[in-house]
Each structure stands twice: as C-alpha cells, then as structure tokens.
Amino acid sequence: MTGTAPHRRALADRLEKAGVLRTPEWRAAVEAIPREEFLTPGVFLPDDGGRWRPATAAGTTPTAWAEIAYSDESLTTQLDGQLTADQARGLVTGSPTSSSTMPATVVGMIEHLEVADGHQVLEIGTGTGYSSALLCHRLGEDNVTTVEVDPGVAARADAALEAVGFSTWTVIGDGLLGHPRRAPYDRVIATCAVNRIPYTWIRQTRPGGIVLATVGSWGYGTGLAKVVVNGDGTAEGRIVDRSSFMQARSQAAAPIAGDLSARTAFPESERPAKVPPTILGEWMPAFLAQLAAPGAQFVQATAADGAQLLYLFDPARESFAEFIREGGAWTVRQGGPVALWDAVERALLAWRGAGGPDITAVRIHITSRAHRYWIGDDGDLRWEHRLDRPA
C-alpha cells in the first residue's frame, strides 16, 4: 500500500490548495487511505455515445491505474444494480448505481461534519467504503457505523476496509429507516441524496449533534444541508454548499417515459412565460424549483425536427407544464390540479429581485411534521414541505 503514497500526498496537496482540505487530521487520513483499495473489482469510465469502458487493476498498468484512482473524479463502480467492471467485456451501456465519489466532495463533506475525538458517527451509504475508511482513520473504527442497502456493495466495501486494517459496524438495510443500535449519534452523514432529511436521523442524533445530507431529487441543483439538532427534537441550519450524489434507492423517481405529447394533451391554461425555462439548467434556479414544486421532474427532449422540448412533470399530483418556444419567447401550457410553473416562476422572480443570492443563503428548520426553507424575509422565498404523516 506504500506504492501510491506520492499520489495520496499529491491529492492532499490539490485538495488543500483548492480550500477543500482544511485540517491536519483529515489531511493525515487522505494521505493514509489508499483509494485504489476501494475500487475493486474495477470501474467504468465514460466513453462516446453514453457508453462505459470497464477498467480493472489487473487489466491496467500500475501507473495508469494510480492515475485513475487519484483523479479528482467520481468513478462509477456498478451499473444497473449488478454489473461490475470485471464482468463486462468491451463497451457497455447502463445507469450508474454505485460509485466512488470524487475526493473533493468526500473531503469537503467530512470537513463540514466538525468531528471531534470520541464522536460516534453514523454514515448512510457505505458505497465503496472510501469515506468510511477516512472516518475510521480519524475517529477509530469503534466509533463509526455505516449503512448500505446493497449487500453486494457492502461485501466489497467490508473487504476493502479489512484490507486497510479496519473492521467497523456495517449495517445492511435502508438507511432512511434509521438504525438505533448505537444511537444516539454525535454526527450523521449521508453519501446519497434524499428528497428531505428523514426525521429518524434527527431523532437518533444527540442535542447539539450535526446531520449532514444532500437534499434534492434531481441529478443536479441539489444542496448540502447541515443542521444542528436541538434539545426539543427540532433541527435547524442551512445549505452550506452545492452537492451531488446518487439518489437514495428507495427515493429515486422513475424516469418520465412514454409519449410526452399524450401526457400534455389537455392543458388547462396557456400564457407567456415570464422567465425562460432554460434557466432550470442552472444550479441555483434548479434548487429553487425543487423547493417550490417538490415532486416535479424537469424533462428535456428533442423533437423530430430538432426543436428543443422542455417539460415539468409531477406524476404524483398528475400535473404538468409544457414549454413552447416561439422566436425568442416562451409559452407555458399547464395542466392538472397544481400549476407547477406558477409556483416555480414566482420563486425565480423573487430570487432575481433579491439579487440572485447563492444556495448558501437558504435556511432550514425541521420538525417531526414539516421542513421549512427560506431566504431572507420575502414570502415568495419561503416554502413548507409538510410530511404526509407525523414522524
């Protein structure tokens, strides 16, 4: 494991220079933990046409493998919930279902966690186990519990952790349900994205403890929420950074499929859009859209004539917004019981009027009954997401 020590030091140097790695304890962890041990049996590298090229340590030179392992990139380790790189022959297609997250994101998150010696940490989403190993190096393996929903992924992570000298508490199951075996915890960190922070995590955290999780249901436009648990069982904090993780499997929305024109055939209203829907391709507007219309999905397609097609769909509320470009202007057609674009547009206009604040301006308050988000004092920049049932 000493062969990649220069690569680990170089990675730590890059992360420190970027302002991500800020404390000597975490620098020591980055320099000590060999990331390549957590890439067994291999990775999938993106190739042309949306395909993936499998790469394994056995089929790659040590120099090339080290360059892959210590690139500051997310490395896909599983496709479609089962396919690993050692099983693939040539270029393949598929959807990523497990990965080794880019080190800048991993280290940035654990720096935000503000751990101290003796803290008990619950990690939701073991994945490859690399972040688990960093936590174990910093806190000791007896203080880290990690949860993974996929038994195969968990088995590979356990093997990698043992290879670098750690044997921690790995729980197989859905982390959204909570695992009170060692609760209460001082810190809870999720390496998957959730629609909102489950109240079970708040309930299992000591007063004064921190819960850190990526919130949002889109593949982008999501934020890293950091909340402190209060003695009365509530929690409050803010979005501290942009963040992007795979959605927790139990919360992942099914892609909108089928005939989109049929889904939007019966609009109930049509009007000029005050804000172009293309703005939803930007990070902060996309985050605001998810606050204003939780459950909505932004869909981009291409017509037979090459025209750009944009939609918002909320399958649970049977509502849609379809956008039609006419010259330099956009028209929005809406249908269903919820006027999705009205809510999103109102938030975007208020955000622009406030000077376009960054995602870190978003505040959060969590109770067992609702999540509240707000920016400043504008009523159009306040949202309450009530839970279907009290937690």
C-alpha positions in Angstrom: 0.0 0.0 0.0 3.1 2.3 0.1 3.3 2.4 -3.7 0.7 5.1 -4.1 1.9 7.3 -1.2 3.1 10.0 -3.6 -0.3 10.0 -5.3 -2.0 10.4 -1.9 0.2 13.3 -0.9 -0.4 14.9 -4.3 -4.1 14.5 -3.9 -4.0 16.1 -0.4 -1.9 19.0 -1.8 -4.5 19.6 -4.5 -7.4 19.5 -2.1 -5.7 21.8 0.3 -4.8 24.3 -2.4 -8.5 24.2 -3.5 -9.6 25.1 0.0 -11.4 21.8 0.5 -8.9 20.1 2.9 -8.5 22.4 5.9 -7.4 20.4 8.9 -4.3 18.4 9.6 -6.3 15.4 11.0 -8.2 15.0 7.7 -5.0 15.6 5.7 -3.5 12.7 7.6 -6.4 10.5 6.7 -6.3 11.4 3.0 -2.5 10.6 2.9 -3.0 7.3 4.8 -6.0 5.7 2.9 -5.3 4.1 -0.5 -8.3 4.9 -2.7 -7.3 2.2 -5.1 -8.2 -0.5 -2.5 -11.8 0.7 -2.7 -12.1 0.4 -6.5 -12.1 -3.4 -6.6 -13.1 -5.2 -8.8 -12.9 -2.1 -11.2 -14.5 1.0 -12.5 -16.5 2.1 -15.6 -15.0 5.1 -17.4 -17.3 7.2 -19.6 -16.9 6.7 -23.4 -18.6 8.0 -26.6 -22.3 7.6 -27.1 -23.2 7.4 -23.4 -21.4 4.0 -23.1 -19.0 2.9 -20.5 -15.5 1.4 -20.7 -14.6 -1.1 -18.0 -11.2 -0.8 -16.3 -9.6 -3.1 -13.7 -6.3 -3.1 -11.9 -5.5 -6.4 -13.5 -6.1 -5.1 -17.0 -4.3 -1.7 -16.5 -0.7 -0.8 -15.9 0.0 0.2 -12.2 0.8 3.8 -13.4 -2.4 4.1 -15.3 -4.5 2.6 -12.5 -3.0 5.0 -10.0 -3.8 7.9 -12.3 -7.4 6.7 -12.4 -7.6 6.1 -8.7 -6.3 9.5 -7.8 -8.0 11.6 -10.4 -10.4 14.0 -8.6 -13.4 12.4 -10.4 -16.3 10.3 -9.3 -15.7 6.7 -10.5 -18.6 4.5 -11.4 -18.3 1.0 -9.8 -21.6 -0.6 -10.6 -24.2 -0.3 -13.4 -27.9 -1.2 -13.2 -27.7 -2.5 -9.7 -25.5 -5.5 -10.5 -22.9 -5.2 -13.3 -19.3 -4.7 -12.2 -16.3 -4.0 -14.4 -14.8 -7.5 -14.1 -18.0 -8.9 -15.6 -18.0 -6.6 -18.6 -16.4 -7.2 -22.0 -15.9 -4.2 -24.1 -18.1 -1.1 -24.1 -21.4 -1.4 -22.3 -24.4 0.7 -21.5 -26.2 1.2 -18.2 -27.2 3.5 -15.4 -24.7 4.1 -12.5 -25.9 2.6 -9.2 -22.7 2.8 -7.1 -19.6 4.9 -7.3 -16.6 6.2 -5.6 -17.4 9.9 -5.2 -14.9 12.5 -6.2 -12.4 13.1 -3.3 -13.1 16.8 -3.3 -16.8 16.1 -2.5 -16.0 13.5 0.1 -13.4 15.5 1.9 -15.5 18.7 1.7 -18.3 16.9 3.4 -16.4 15.4 6.2 -14.7 18.8 6.9 -18.2 20.2 7.3 -19.0 17.5 9.8 -16.9 19.1 12.5 -16.0 15.8 14.3 -14.0 15.6 17.5 -12.2 12.8 19.2 -14.7 10.3 20.7 -17.6 11.2 18.4 -19.9 8.4 17.3 -20.8 8.8 13.6 -23.5 7.2 11.5 -22.8 7.1 7.8 -25.7 6.5 5.5 -24.5 4.9 2.2 -21.3 2.9 2.6 -20.7 2.7 -1.2 -17.1 1.7 -1.9 -16.1 2.3 1.7 -13.6 5.0 1.0 -15.3 7.7 3.1 -15.9 5.1 5.8 -12.1 4.4 5.9 -11.4 8.1 6.2 -13.8 8.4 9.1 -12.3 5.3 10.8 -8.8 6.7 10.4 -9.8 9.9 12.1 -12.1 8.6 14.8 -11.3 4.9 15.2 -13.3 2.0 13.8 -15.3 1.5 17.0 -16.9 5.0 16.6 -18.2 4.5 13.0 -21.4 2.8 11.9 -22.1 2.6 8.2 -25.3 1.6 6.4 -25.6 0.1 2.9 -28.7 -1.1 1.1 -26.9 -3.3 -1.4 -25.5 -6.5 0.1 -23.0 -6.9 -2.8 -21.7 -3.4 -2.5 -21.5 -3.8 1.3 -19.5 -7.0 1.0 -16.9 -5.4 -1.3 -16.7 -2.4 1.0 -16.1 -4.6 4.0 -13.4 -6.5 2.2 -11.7 -3.2 1.3 -11.9 -1.9 4.8 -10.4 -5.0 6.2 -7.6 -4.8 3.6 -6.6 -1.4 5.0 -7.0 -2.6 8.6 -10.5 -1.5 9.7 -13.5 -3.6 10.8 -16.4 -1.3 11.5 -20.1 -1.7 12.1 -21.7 -2.2 8.7 -25.5 -2.5 8.6 -27.4 -3.9 5.6 -30.6 -2.1 5.1 -32.3 1.1 4.2 -30.6 4.0 6.0 -33.8 6.1 5.7 -35.4 4.0 8.4 -32.7 4.7 10.9 -30.5 2.3 12.9 -30.8 3.0 16.6 -28.5 0.1 17.7 -25.7 2.6 18.6 -27.8 5.8 18.9 -27.7 8.5 19.8 -25.0 9.6 17.4 -23.0 12.8 17.6 -22.9 13.1 13.8 -24.9 11.7 10.9 -23.6 11.9 7.3 -25.3 10.7 4.2 -23.5 9.9 1.0 -26.6 9.7 -1.0 -29.2 12.4 -1.9 -32.6 12.5 -0.2 -35.8 14.4 -1.0 -35.6 15.7 2.5 -33.7 14.7 5.7 -35.6 11.9 7.3 -36.8 12.7 10.8 -35.5 9.4 12.0 -31.9 10.8 11.6 -32.8 13.8 13.7 -34.3 11.6 16.4 -31.1 9.5 16.5 -28.8 12.4 17.0 -27.8 13.9 20.3 -28.8 17.5 21.0 -26.0 19.7 19.6 -25.2 17.0 17.1 -24.9 17.6 13.4 -26.8 15.9 10.5 -25.2 16.4 7.0 -27.0 15.3 3.8 -27.6 16.3 0.2 -31.2 17.3 -0.3 -33.0 17.4 -3.7 -34.5 14.9 -6.1 -32.8 16.0 -9.4 -29.4 14.8 -10.6 -28.1 18.4 -10.2 -29.3 21.6 -8.5 -29.0 19.9 -5.1 -27.6 21.3 -1.9 -25.6 20.1 1.1 -27.8 20.7 4.2 -26.1 21.0 7.6 -28.5 21.1 10.5 -27.9 21.1 14.3 -30.3 19.1 16.5 -32.0 21.0 19.3 -33.0 19.7 22.7 -36.7 19.8 21.8 -36.3 17.4 18.8 -36.2 20.0 16.1 -33.2 20.9 14.0 -32.1 24.0 12.2 -29.3 25.1 9.9 -28.7 26.0 6.2 -27.4 24.8 2.9 -23.6 25.1 3.2 -22.6 24.1 -0.4 -23.6 22.6 -3.7 -23.5 18.8 -3.6 -24.4 16.0 -6.0 -24.9 12.3 -5.0 -26.9 9.4 -6.4 -30.4 9.4 -5.0 -31.2 7.0 -2.2 -32.6 4.0 -4.0 -35.9 4.0 -2.0 -36.5 7.6 -3.1 -35.2 7.5 -6.7 -38.0 8.7 -9.0 -38.8 6.6 -12.1 -37.8 8.4 -15.3 -40.7 10.0 -17.2 -41.3 7.7 -20.2 -43.8 7.2 -22.9 -45.5 9.6 -25.2 -44.8 13.1 -23.8 -47.3 14.7 -26.1 -50.0 12.5 -24.8 -49.1 13.4 -21.3 -49.6 17.1 -22.1 -52.5 16.8 -24.5 -55.1 18.6 -22.3 -53.7 21.8 -20.8 -56.0 23.9 -18.7 -54.1 27.2 -19.2 -51.7 28.8 -21.6 -49.7 32.1 -21.2 -46.4 33.7 -21.9 -43.6 32.6 -19.5 -42.1 35.4 -17.5 -38.9 33.5 -17.0 -37.3 31.2 -19.7 -37.5 27.6 -18.6 -33.9 27.1 -19.8 -32.8 28.8 -16.5 -33.6 25.4 -14.9 -30.3 24.2 -16.4 -28.5 26.4 -13.8 -27.8 25.1 -10.3 -29.5 27.6 -8.1 -32.7 28.0 -10.2 -32.9 24.2 -10.3 -32.7 24.1 -6.5 -35.3 26.7 -6.1 -37.6 24.8 -8.5 -37.4 21.7 -6.3 -38.3 23.8 -3.2 -41.2 25.5 -5.0 -42.5 22.3 -6.7 -41.4 19.3 -4.7 -42.0 16.1 -6.6 -41.6 17.8 -10.0 -39.2 16.5 -12.6 -37.6 18.6 -15.3 -37.5 16.8 -18.6 -35.6 17.8 -21.7 -36.3 16.1 -25.1 -35.7 16.8 -28.8 -38.5 16.8 -31.4 -38.1 15.1 -34.8 -37.3 18.4 -36.4 -34.6 19.1 -33.8 -36.6 21.5 -31.7 -35.9 21.7 -28.0 -38.7 20.3 -25.8 -38.9 21.2 -22.1 -41.4 20.0 -19.5 -42.1 19.8 -15.8 -44.0 16.7 -14.6 -45.3 15.8 -11.2 -46.7 12.3 -11.6 -47.9 12.1 -8.0 -50.1 15.2 -8.4 -50.9 14.4 -12.1 -49.7 17.9 -13.1 -47.5 19.2 -15.9 -46.1 22.3 -17.5 -45.1 22.2 -21.2 -42.9 25.0 -22.7 -43.1 26.1 -26.3 -40.5 28.4 -27.9 -41.8 30.9 -30.4 -39.0 33.1 -31.7 -37.2 34.5 -28.7 -40.2 34.0 -26.3 -41.6 31.0 -24.4 -45.2 30.0 -23.8 -46.1 27.7 -20.9 -49.1 25.3 -21.1 -50.2 23.9 -17.7 -52.5 21.1 -16.7 -53.5 19.2 -13.6 -54.5 20.4 -10.1 -51.2 22.1 -9.5 -49.9 25.0 -11.6 -46.3 23.9 -11.4 -44.7 26.7 -13.3 -46.7 29.4 -11.4 -45.0 28.3 -8.2 -41.5 27.9 -9.7 -41.7 31.2 -11.6 -42.9 33.1 -8.5 -39.8 31.8 -6.7 -37.4 32.6 -9.5 -38.7 36.2 -9.9 -38.4 36.8 -6.1 -34.9 35.3 -6.2 -33.9 37.6 -9.0 -35.5 40.6 -7.1 -33.4 39.7 -4.1 -30.2 39.9 -6.2 -29.8 36.3 -7.0 -28.4 35.0 -3.7 -26.2 31.9 -3.6 -27.5 28.5 -2.4 -25.8 29.1 0.9 -28.4 31.7 1.7 -31.1 29.0 2.1 -32.0 28.3 5.8 -33.7 25.2 7.1 -35.9 24.3 10.1 -37.0 20.7 10.6 -39.7 19.3 12.9 -41.4 15.9 13.0 -44.3 17.4 10.9 -42.6 19.6 8.3 -39.5 21.0 6.7 -39.3 24.8 6.2 -36.9 26.5 3.9 -36.4 30.3 3.4 -34.2 33.0 2.0 -34.5 36.4 3.8 -37.9 37.9 4.6 -39.7 37.6 1.2 -42.8 35.5 1.5 -42.2 34.2 -2.0 -38.9 32.7 -0.9 -40.5 30.6 1.9 -41.6 27.1 1.5 -43.1 24.5 3.8 -43.0 20.8 2.9 -45.4 19.1 5.2 -45.0 15.4 5.9 -47.8 13.1 5.0 -47.7 11.6 8.5 -46.0 12.9 11.6 -42.7 11.1 12.1 
